[in-house]
Amino acid sequence: MPQVNPKKITKLQLTEFKLNALLEITKAINNNVSTQKLISLYRSVLKDQLKIGKLILFSYKDGWKCILKYGVKGLEKLIDVERDLKNIEEIRTMESLALGEDSLDLIVPVFHKEKALAYVLIGDINENEIQISPTIKHLNFIQTLTNIISVAIENKRLTREGLRQERVKKELEMASQMQSMLFPDELPNNDIIEMAAYYQPHNEVGGDYYDYVQYSEHEFLFCIADVSGKGISAALLMANMQAHLRALYQQELLLEEVIERLNNKVIRSAKGEKFITLFMGEYNSQTRTLKYINAGHNPPVLVSKGRAEELTVGCPGLGMCTTLPFINTETIKIAPNSVIVCYTDGVVELEDENDEEFGTDRLKDTIKENASKPMHELNIELIKNLNAHKKGRPFLDDVALISCRFF
């Protein structure tokens, strides 16, 4: 940086100095030097060259922080940017802050596209000297220089944030791919049962889950579940529960025992911060019986012989209670050509522009009207009706369906 004594040089020389200073800082920015190096250059110009005796520079990075100070004896600790400076949009004297005799002279706000990037508080070291204050003499230059430095720092922050977001995006894409592996690759479509499923997470990953497990020649399990909350934490808890569920079914436990052990697992994993609602059914094709338990989940709809009923018997959601106060199951006969549709709350709680929910009645009507169709077509009709109901509004929750026809 060229040395200059502002007291002894001509106006032309001073202008040339300022242009050279701006050029050097611009080169540094183009060379992508560190934020600390930019701040060091900024300090050198103001303190060493222009003889600005006192300075505090606040910049925004995950909150307002003092990134440069000198000559102020801890004055920066008395200033709260949100309280004291956020409403300042033009250069103002420091008198308005009433910080005492050791205060500075001016507050210079720095904006970029109407967004506050920085506040620089400046003053002279020798207030008794009879001359034009460097703070006043070089105010426009100081404001320009601070703006350039602040925008450069903000751009660095945005670049880092962009890279972080890109990394998060890729991680979410990978998490989504891994989550898709939790769902069964194929659902049965034979002379015993026909199944079809639909899943639409609200974000890249979600907390809804469905599954199908064949554990003997004539017996199989199907289930649907929903974790409270959304995102990666919900997906991880659900993945943990699914792995535990499949491990338990290798032990040939009763449905009641499976639910009790799952509850204990969720309690340990979620530590009371989340819970899981779950519907699980065991079907025996020889006896045509379905034994099920509903752990606080939206009741699946059974349509049989033109009638629709809800499967509600069960217990509280998993993780809601340290010990489940009761565990009830129900065993029902399944008539030929009956249909069961399991769903998560993102279906019935979907609202239209008047905040009216889709609701269970509309769900039942749609299932009854389309119960004779193949199960994947039934799901398509349900999604069509959901889209018609929300009329362009976004889905605000995960949506999962698993539909079953028993021949």
HULINQUI-V735670 format. One record per backbone hydrogen bond with DSSP energy under -1.0 kcal/mol. NH is the residue of the N-H (numbers start at 0). CO is the residue of the C=O. Records with the same first field share a line. If there is no record, write none. Layout:
# HULINQUI-V735670
NH: CO  CO
This chain:
# HULINQUI-V735670
7: 4
13: 9
14: 10
15: 11
16: 12
17: 13
18: 14
19: 15
20: 16
21: 17
22: 18
23: 19
24: 20
25: 21
26: 22
27: 23
28: 24
29: 25
30: 26
31: 28
32: 27
37: 33
38: 34
39: 35
40: 36
41: 37
42: 38
43: 39
44: 40
45: 41
46: 42
48: 43
49: 44
51: 45
53: 122
54: 69
55: 120
56: 67
57: 118
58: 64
59: 116
60: 62
64: 58
66: 56
67: 56
69: 54
74: 71
76: 73
77: 74
78: 75
83: 79
84: 80
85: 80
87: 84
91: 106
93: 104
96: 93
102: 99
104: 121
105: 121
106: 91
107: 119
109: 117
111: 114
114: 111
116: 109
117: 109
118: 57
119: 107
120: 55
121: 105
122: 53
130: 128
136: 132
137: 133
138: 135
141: 137
142: 138
143: 139
144: 140
145: 141
146: 142
147: 143
148: 144
149: 145
150: 146
151: 147
152: 148
153: 149
154: 150
155: 151
156: 152
157: 153
158: 154
159: 155
160: 156
161: 157
162: 158
163: 159
164: 160
165: 161
166: 162
167: 163
168: 164
169: 165
170: 166
171: 167
172: 168
173: 169
174: 170
175: 171
176: 172
177: 173
178: 174
179: 175
181: 178
189: 192
193: 404
194: 187
195: 402
197: 400
199: 398
208: 224
210: 222
212: 220
214: 218
215: 218
219: 282
220: 212
221: 280
222: 210
223: 278
224: 208
225: 276
226: 206
227: 274
234: 230
235: 231
236: 232
237: 233
238: 234
239: 235
240: 236
241: 237
242: 238
243: 239
244: 240
245: 241
246: 242
247: 243
248: 244
250: 247
257: 253
258: 254
259: 255
260: 256
261: 257
262: 258
263: 259
264: 260
265: 261
266: 262
267: 263
268: 264
269: 265
270: 266
272: 269
275: 317
276: 225
277: 294
278: 223
279: 292
280: 221
281: 290
282: 219
283: 288
284: 217
287: 283
288: 283
289: 331
290: 281
291: 329
292: 279
293: 312
294: 277
295: 293  314
300: 340
301: 308
302: 338
303: 306
306: 303
308: 301
310: 299
314: 293
317: 275
319: 316
327: 313
329: 291
331: 289
333: 287
336: 405
337: 334
338: 302
339: 403
340: 300
341: 401
343: 399
346: 343
348: 344
351: 355
354: 351
357: 349
358: 347
362: 358
363: 359
364: 360
365: 361
366: 362
367: 363
368: 364
369: 365
372: 369
377: 373
378: 374
379: 375
380: 376
381: 377
382: 378
383: 379
384: 380
385: 381
386: 382
387: 383
388: 384
389: 385
390: 386
392: 389
398: 199
400: 197
401: 341
402: 195
403: 339
404: 193
405: 337
406: 191
